[in-house]
Amino acid sequence: MDALFWQNWQIFHAFYQVYPKIAVQLCIVHLVRYSLNYVSWKLRKAVAADLRTIYTAATVEEADIRLDDFEAKWGADFPSII
């Protein structure tokens, strides 16, 4: 078992006790939705559009560049989602 997808941290924690070397990947929809909980309704579309550039990047290097851009633009206002 190399990787599993998790939406519930309680289930993950129980599974991790049995398989401590498991790799974790959360559903991107849930990650974005959770991140947007920290953003006002007025700015959600803009922040979501900028988040999309990160998770749709073709390479890891491009995603890192997009993340840096995102942090420069939104990091001061929303440090909890960086």
C-alpha positions, 0 to 999 in steps of 0.5 A: 500500500503506497498511498491512500486518499483520505477525507476524514482525519479520524479514520486516517489516524486509526489507519496510521496506527496500523500502517505508520509508513503510509503516504497521505494525499487529501482530495484537492476539492476538500483542501480548496474548500477548507482553505476558502473557509478563511476567505471572505465571500467577497474575495473567494472567487479571486483566491480560488482562481489563484489556488487553481493555478497552483494545483493545475500546474504541469510540473512541480517547479511551475507549482512552486512558482505559482505558490510563491506568486500566491503567497506574495499576493495573498500571504499577508491577508490569509497566512493560514492558507499558505 
